[in-house]
Amino acid sequence: MERADRILDAAAALLVRLGYRKVTIEDIAQRAGIGKGTVYLHWRTKQQLFDALLLREAIAYLESLLAELRRDPATVLPHRLLSFSFVDVHARPVLQTLVTGDTRALQGLLADRPLRSQELLATKRMFELLVGHGLLRDDVPHLTYAMSALNSGFYLVDALDPQAAELDVRAKADALAFVVRHALEPSTPPGPEELAQAAAEVIAVFEELIPPYRQWIYQG
């Protein structure tokens, strides 16, 4: 595991500096101080290596989110959930590079990523919980799509509109929270007990993802 993490650390540094398309296995091996063949002992292809890197970053993100939900169950309110996530992702260089960099390369990384079916199921369960606890409106057409499109737009708009990049991350997160709060949430939020129950159930959903993520990274 120690050697695998050293390889992933090298891949992360090169990804942030060069972008996915320019990084080679040779570059990663040289930076990690090992032979190229050693990299292949862990992952057979560049795609698998970066899948592992993405899953490791996802674990760190999930652990941060789960800690915040435990600290303050009101974080489960969708506008706060997405706002927290936006700031957290932008504080992580690898995730920031993936969501704001070359979108075609990102599509290639994400399209067939490991455990995607489990992620989709977890997302479906989360939406069902948020609606069931009254945290999201139930009259929004194609709610999952609407929320995903809205959230994704805030990550990708900088590449389309350079002026948008002039806002700092906190200001963008506040704008995202405002739109989600007023477009997708009911006018009256649930009480503290309902929020605590919803947070506990969302925590349970995403806790289930971490062990298979970790197993795939180090035994993939």
N, C-alpha and C positions, 0 to 999 in steps of 0.2 A: 504493500500500500504506500509506503514511503517513497519508493521509486516512481510509482504511478503518479503520485501527487507532484513530484519534481518535474515529471514530463508535462503534466497538465499546467503547472505554474509557468513553464517555458512557453507552452502553446498560448497561454493567456496573454503573456507579455508581448509575444509576437503578433497575436491577433489585434491587440489594441494599437500596436505601432504600425503594422503593415496592412491589416485587413485580411479577411479570410482567403481571398483568391491568391494572394502573393505568398502566403506562408507555405513552406514545404516541410515534409517530414525531416529532411536533412537539416533544415534550419532549426527545427525543434530539438533534434538529437544533439546538435552542436551546442545549443544554448543550455541544454540539460546536462551536458558533459558525459554523454553516453554514445554508444554506437547506434546507427540507424536501425540495425536488426533488433536491438533491444526494445525499441519503440513497438515493433511489430509483435513482440511477445505479449504485449498488453492489448493492442488494438490492431486489427489487420489492415485498416485503411485510414486515410486522413479523415474521411467522413466519420468513422467510428470514434476516432480520437476526439474530434470536436463535438460529437454527440456526448461523449463522456464529460467533456469540459462544460457543455451546456447544462447537463444534469447536475454536475457539482455546483455550478452557480445557482441552479434552481433550488437546490437544497439550502444553500445559504440564505437565499431570498425567502424561502418558505419558513425557515427557522426564525428569521427576523419578523416576518408577518405574524407567525403564531405567538411569538413572545409579546408582540404589541396587542394582539387580541386577548391574551391572558391578562396583560396589564390593565387594559381598558376595553371591556367588551363592546362599548359603543363604537369601536373601530369597525365593527361588522356592518354598520350603516354603509350602503354602497358608495356614497360620495366620499366617505372617509377611507373606505377600503381602497378605492382606486387612487385617491390622492396620496395615501401612504405608500402604495405600490409605486406610483410614479416617481416620488422622491427617492425611494429606496433603490429602484432600478438605476436611476441616474447617478447614484452614489457608488455604483458597482461598474468599474470600467469595462469589463467584459460584456455584461448585459447591455450597457449603454451603447457599446460598439455594435452589438448585434441588432438592437432595435432601431438604431438611428443611422446605420451604415448602409452598405450596398444591399438594397432590398432583394435583388435577384439572388445574391448569395445567401441571404437570410432565408428566402423561400426554400432554397435547396437544403439548408440545414434543418428546417422545421418540418418540411413536408412529410418525410418518412422517419421522423425521429423515434427513438425507442420509447416504448410505453405510452405511445400517443393514445391508444384506446383507453388506457386507464386515466389519462389526463382528461380526455373528453368526458368520460363517465363522472369523474370528480367535479368537473365544471358543471355538468348537467345537474348533479346532486346539489351543488352549491346554489345554482339558480332556483331550483325547486325549494330549497330551504329559505332563501331570501324572500321569495314570493309567499311561501307558506307562513312565514312569520310576519308578513306585512311590511317588509322592508323595501320591496319593489312593487310598483303598480302592476296589476294583473290585466290592465286594459291596453297595454302597449303592443301593437302588432309586431310579431317576430322579435320578442323582447331580447332573446339571447344575441341575435344578429345586431339589433340596434345598439345594445350596450357594448358589444365587441367592436363595432365600427366606430362608435364614438370614442372609446378608449384608444383604439389603434390610431385614430386620426391625430390625437394629441402627441403621440410618439413620432409620427411620420411627417407632420406638417413642416417641421424645420427644413427638411430636404426640399420641400416644394416652395416654401416662402421664406427666404433668408431673413426677412424682417422679423419673423416670428422668433427667430433665435435670439433676438435682442432681449427678450424677457428672461428673467432668471427662472430656475427650476421651481422655486417656491411659488412664484406668481403663476406659472403655468399649471401647477398642481391645484392652486386655489381656483383658477378658471375651470379646470376639469371638474372639481368638486361642485362648483356652483351649477354647472350645466347638468350634471348627473342628479343633483339634489332636486332641481326644479323640473327636469324633464322626465325622470324615471321613478322618483320616489313619491309615495303618498304625502299629502300635505301635513298629516299628523303622524309623527313617528311612533313606534311602539314604546312602551314603558321600559324601565330598567330590567325588570324580571324577564321580559320577552327578549330583550337584547342579550342578556346573559345566556339564555337558553340557545338563542340563535348562534351566538359566538362559540359556545361549547360544541355545537353540532358542526359548525364550519371547521373548527379546529380538528375535530375527529376525522372529517373527510380528508383534509389535506395532510394530516399526520400519516395516513395510510400510504401516501405516495412516497414518503422519504425512504423507508426500507428497500423497496424495489429499485428506486433510483440508485441508492448506494450499492446495492448488489450488482446492478448492471455496470456501473462505473468500474468497479474493481474486479469483476468476474466476467465482463462482457467480452 
